[in-house]
C-alpha cells in the first residue's frame, strides 16, 4: 500500500478565500483534488509495474483502488496483499513447452510450462505444470502436488501480488514523485474551480 501526506501550507492564500463558505465546500475542493492525485499515482503505478513485470496494465489495475482521508489530507493507493490476491501465473504470459529428453530412460519428451515474470528477466520452466481450461471457461496454470494420499492434489500456480511490485526500486519512487509533482497544482486548481462555481472570478 502506498500513502502520501503533503503540507498544503503554500496554498494557504487560496484556502483562505474559502473561509467564508461552509466546511463542506472547502472539503469538496480538497477531496476532488486529492482523489485526482491518487488516480495519477495509480496510473504511474500501473505503467511502471507493467514495464517492469510481464503483465498487462489492466491486470494490475483491477487489483488497485484509491481513497482519500479528508481530515488528514491523505491520498492512498490501495492494493490488497494476500495469498488469494496473488496474480495467476497465466497472466504473465505462461505457455507450454515440450523438449526432447536427452537423459537415457524415462519419458521421451519433457513437458511443462514456461514463463517470464520480469520483462527483462530470465525465462523459468516449470516441470510437471500444465495449462488447463476449467468447466467455467477459466484458463490457468496448474501443478499436481502430493496430498499425502494415493491421489495427487491439483493446485493453481500464482506469481506476485501488486504490493510486492510496488516496493520495487523502480515502481514506488516513480509513483511518489508523480504524486508530489501534481498535488499542489491540482489542489489549487480545484479551489479556483470551487470559487468560480460560487460566482467569483
Order of alpha helices (4+ residues) and beta strands (2+ residues): beta-alpha-alpha-alpha-beta-beta-beta-beta-beta-beta-beta-beta-alpha-alpha
